[in-house]
Amino acid sequence: MAVLRAMGAGVRHHRRWLVRDLDLVVEPGETVAVVGPPGSGRTSTLLALAGSLRLSAGTVALSGTAALGHVAGVTDPEPVLTVLEHVRERLALLGRPRREAGSVPLHGLDPGLRGRDLTPYQKQILGLVLAGPARPAVVALDGVDAGLDAGERTALWDLLGSLTAGGVAVLVTAREVDAARVSRVVRLSDPQAGEPGRAVVQTPQEYAAGRTGPCSLAEWPAAAVPAEPARAHPHPAVGPTASGDHRDADAGPAPQDSPVEGAEGGAAPPDTGGDRPGQRHHRTGPAKPTLRRSLRRVAGKQVRRASTGPRDEHDARTRGTTIGLGKSLRKTAGKRGER
């Protein structure tokens, strides 16, 4: 008798289908992997099949209990609780005595290890530990290849194999899986290419035969992507700039820091910080901007803009006004300086 039966199951987020028209039957002791590139809806599909996410279409029928193992953002361990305290809390939620925690297998986990100190592999193991007391017919785990090295992945799959040998059905998500470890594969399409939400159920043989590489171009190693042939530049590269970056000759000259323009359109003389009549200095740092300097700076900008000539009809009409404004500002600056 099937422990899970999905008919036309679909999950929709806003206006986009994450998965739709999924038909799947899972028997006791089978392992089903949901694979696909990032953003394809693997976690949502897993939660929907486990009965933990509301469907947008279709049905999912479970025969028995479905327990969630580790699902990031859903069943994360409590940071301050130890492994043993997690087990006791789970037993309490199931209405069973806390003293039974000593009989729950920890699969090699240190009972005093706190949730914040668990590695990705240890979080997966703790998820299986906490799923055990419910005696589920289906166990669902998310990201069984995320953050695990080769040895940890092998150990985790061996542990999952011991569960399926006892008749428990296992659902997992991953980017890619070993076809020899699974009974069936639900391959989700890349949302950036193809039909969003399209799911194909494959046998291990079909999956192995159809897998020519990772699911998306972004997962290919750089060496597998042909490099674009280099284009010859008409001029040799210019040396490094002041910032240390190398510039090509056809990129144009590097931008230069222009001096502050004075009232006559030239560079303003540097401020030496010398005393002027009626002016006091009580600090050794840069001189405080004065009204005269500010007016000279504004006047210089206005004159410089006018000296470049009219760029269109509007500039031609306003050129005389702009130059007149510059003269007025210079005159005002001179009077204030005399004061």
C-alpha positions in Angstrom: 0.0 0.0 0.0 1.4 3.4 -1.0 2.4 5.7 1.8 2.1 8.8 -0.4 0.0 9.6 -3.4 0.1 12.9 -5.2 -2.3 13.7 -8.0 -2.0 16.9 -10.0 -0.2 18.5 -7.1 0.9 22.1 -7.6 2.3 25.0 -5.5 2.1 28.5 -6.6 3.9 31.5 -5.2 2.4 34.9 -6.2 1.9 34.4 -10.0 4.6 31.8 -10.6 4.1 28.1 -10.4 6.9 26.4 -8.4 5.6 23.0 -9.3 2.4 21.8 -11.0 0.6 18.8 -12.4 2.8 16.5 -10.2 1.7 12.9 -10.1 3.7 10.6 -7.7 3.2 7.4 -5.8 5.6 6.4 -3.1 5.7 2.9 -1.6 7.1 1.9 1.8 10.9 1.8 1.8 11.4 3.9 -1.3 13.6 7.0 -1.6 12.4 9.9 -3.8 14.8 12.8 -4.6 13.5 16.2 -5.7 16.3 17.8 -7.8 16.7 21.0 -9.6 18.8 24.2 -9.8 18.5 26.9 -7.1 15.2 28.7 -7.2 13.4 25.8 -8.9 11.1 25.1 -5.9 12.7 22.1 -4.4 11.9 22.9 -0.8 8.3 23.9 -1.5 7.8 20.7 -3.4 9.2 18.7 -0.5 7.0 20.5 2.1 3.9 20.0 -0.1 4.6 16.3 -0.5 5.1 16.0 3.3 1.8 17.7 3.9 3.4 20.7 5.5 2.6 23.3 2.8 -0.8 24.2 1.4 -1.4 23.1 -2.1 -2.5 25.5 -4.8 -3.8 22.7 -7.0 -4.3 18.9 -6.8 -4.1 16.6 -3.8 -1.5 14.8 -1.6 -2.7 11.8 0.4 -0.5 10.3 3.2 -1.0 6.9 4.8 0.5 7.3 8.2 2.7 10.1 9.7 5.1 12.3 7.7 7.9 13.8 9.8 10.2 16.6 8.8 13.9 16.2 9.2 16.2 19.2 8.8 14.6 21.9 6.7 16.5 25.2 6.8 14.3 28.0 8.0 11.5 25.6 9.1 13.0 23.1 11.6 16.2 24.7 12.6 17.6 23.6 16.0 17.3 26.0 18.9 20.6 27.7 19.4 20.8 27.3 23.2 19.4 23.8 23.6 21.6 20.8 23.6 21.0 17.7 21.5 19.5 15.8 24.5 17.3 18.8 25.4 16.0 18.8 21.9 15.1 15.1 22.2 13.3 15.7 25.5 11.3 18.6 24.1 10.2 16.5 21.1 9.1 13.7 23.4 7.1 16.2 25.4 5.4 17.4 22.3 4.4 13.9 21.4 3.0 13.4 24.9 5.6 10.9 25.9 7.7 10.9 29.1 11.0 12.8 28.9 12.8 10.0 30.6 12.5 8.0 27.3 15.2 10.4 25.8 17.9 7.9 26.9 16.5 5.2 24.6 16.4 7.4 21.5 19.4 6.7 19.2 21.6 9.8 18.6 23.5 8.3 15.7 26.9 9.5 17.1 25.9 13.0 18.1 27.3 14.4 21.3 24.2 14.9 23.7 25.7 18.0 25.2 26.3 19.8 21.9 24.3 22.9 21.5 22.2 23.8 18.5 24.4 26.9 17.6 27.5 24.7 17.4 26.1 22.0 15.0 27.6 21.6 11.5 25.4 21.1 8.5 25.9 17.4 8.7 25.1 17.3 12.4 21.9 19.3 11.8 20.8 16.6 9.3 21.5 13.9 11.8 19.6 15.7 14.6 16.7 16.1 12.2 16.6 12.3 11.8 17.0 11.8 15.5 14.0 14.0 16.3 11.9 12.4 13.5 12.4 8.9 15.0 10.1 9.1 18.1 7.1 9.8 15.9 7.6 6.5 14.1 6.8 8.1 10.8 5.9 6.4 7.5 7.6 9.2 5.6 10.7 11.3 6.5 11.5 14.4 4.5 14.9 16.1 4.5 16.0 19.3 2.6 19.4 19.9 1.1 21.1 16.6 1.8 24.1 17.8 -0.3 24.4 21.3 1.1 27.5 22.0 3.1 28.5 18.3 3.4 31.8 16.9 2.3 32.0 13.5 0.5 32.5 11.5 3.6 29.5 13.2 5.4 27.3 12.7 2.3 28.1 9.0 2.3 27.4 8.6 6.0 24.1 10.4 5.7 23.0 8.3 2.7 24.0 5.1 4.6 21.8 6.2 7.5 18.9 7.0 5.2 19.4 3.5 3.7 18.9 2.0 7.2 15.6 3.8 7.5 14.3 2.6 4.1 15.4 -0.9 5.0 12.9 -0.7 7.9 10.1 0.3 5.6 10.3 4.1 6.0 9.9 6.2 2.8 12.4 9.0 2.5 12.0 12.2 0.6 15.1 14.4 0.0 16.0 17.5 -2.0 19.4 18.1 -3.7 20.9 19.7 -6.7 22.1 16.3 -8.0 22.0 12.8 -6.5 23.6 9.4 -7.1 21.0 7.5 -9.1 22.0 4.3 -7.3 20.7 5.7 -4.0 17.2 6.6 -5.0 14.0 4.8 -6.3 12.7 7.8 -8.3 13.7 11.3 -9.1 11.4 14.4 -9.5 13.3 16.7 -11.7 12.2 20.4 -11.6 12.8 22.7 -14.5 15.1 25.8 -14.3 12.8 28.8 -13.7 15.1 30.9 -15.9 14.8 28.6 -18.8 12.0 26.4 -20.0 8.6 26.0 -18.5 8.4 27.2 -14.8 6.9 24.6 -12.5 7.4 21.7 -14.9 8.2 18.5 -13.0 9.3 15.2 -14.6 9.3 11.9 -12.6 12.1 9.7 -13.7 13.4 6.2 -12.8 17.1 6.0 -11.7 18.0 4.7 -15.1 16.2 7.6 -16.9 17.8 10.1 -14.6 21.3 8.7 -15.0 20.9 8.5 -18.8 19.4 12.0 -19.1 22.0 13.7 -16.9 24.7 15.1 -19.0 25.8 17.6 -16.5 24.5 20.1 -13.8 21.0 21.5 -14.2 22.0 25.0 -15.1 24.8 26.8 -16.9 25.8 28.5 -13.7 26.7 25.2 -12.1 29.2 24.2 -14.9 32.8 24.7 -14.1 34.5 27.6 -15.8 36.6 25.3 -17.9 33.6 23.7 -19.5 32.3 27.0 -20.9 34.2 28.0 -24.0 36.0 31.3 -23.6 35.3 34.2 -26.0 38.3 34.7 -28.3 40.4 37.7 -27.4 40.0 40.7 -29.6 43.1 42.5 -30.7 43.3 46.2 -29.6 44.5 48.8 -32.1 46.7 50.3 -29.4 48.9 48.7 -26.7 47.6 48.8 -23.2 48.5 51.8 -21.1 50.3 51.3 -17.8 48.6 51.1 -14.4 46.7 54.1 -13.2 47.2 55.8 -9.9 44.7 53.5 -8.3 46.6 50.4 -9.5 44.1 49.4 -12.2 45.4 48.8 -15.8 43.6 50.6 -18.5 43.3 49.9 -22.2 44.4 52.5 -24.7 40.9 52.5 -26.3 39.3 53.2 -22.9 40.3 56.8 -23.1 42.5 58.8 -20.7 42.1 58.3 -17.1 40.1 61.0 -15.3 42.2 63.7 -13.8 41.4 65.6 -10.6 40.8 69.1 -11.8 41.8 72.1 -9.5 39.2 74.3 -8.0 38.3 77.0 -10.6 38.7 80.6 -9.6 36.5 83.6 -10.6 38.4 84.1 -13.9 38.1 80.6 -15.1 41.6 79.5 -14.0 42.8 77.5 -11.0 42.2 79.2 -7.7 45.4 79.9 -5.8 46.0 77.6 -2.9 44.9 78.9 0.5 48.0 79.4 2.6 46.1 80.0 5.7 47.8 83.5 6.2 46.2 86.1 8.3 44.1 88.8 6.6 43.1 92.1 8.2 40.4 91.6 10.7 40.6 87.8 10.5 41.6 85.5 13.4 42.9 82.0 13.2 42.7 79.7 16.2 43.4 76.4 14.5 46.1 74.8 12.4 43.9 72.7 10.1 42.5 73.7 6.8 41.0 77.2 6.6 37.3 77.5 7.2 35.3 78.2 4.0 34.4 81.9 3.9 31.6 83.6 2.0 34.1 85.1 -0.4 35.6 81.7 -1.3 32.2 80.2 -1.8 31.1 83.1 -4.0 34.3 82.9 -6.0 33.8 79.1 -6.5 30.2 79.6 -7.7 31.2 82.4 -9.9 34.0 80.4 -11.5 31.6 77.5 -12.3 29.2 79.9 -13.9 31.9 81.6 -16.0 33.4 78.2 -17.0 30.0 76.9 -18.2 29.4 80.1 -20.2 32.9 79.9 -21.8 32.3 76.6 -23.3 29.8 78.1 -25.7 26.1 77.4 -26.3 25.1 73.8 -26.6 21.6 74.4 -27.8 19.1 77.1 -28.3 18.3 77.3 -24.6 22.0 77.9 -23.8 22.2 80.5 -26.5 19.3 82.5 -25.1 20.7 82.3 -21.5 24.4 82.8 -22.2 24.3 86.5 -21.6 22.4 86.0 -18.4 24.9 83.5 -17.2 27.9 85.7 -17.9 26.1 88.6 -16.2 25.5 86.5 -13.1 29.2 85.6 -13.0 30.2 89.2 -13.1 27.7 90.2 -10.4 29.0 87.4 -8.2 32.6 88.5 -8.7 31.7 92.0 -7.9 29.9 91.0 -4.8 32.8 88.8 -3.7 35.2 91.7 -4.2 33.1 94.1 -2.1 32.8 91.5 0.7 36.6 90.9 0.6 37.3 94.6 1.0 35.1 94.7 4.0 
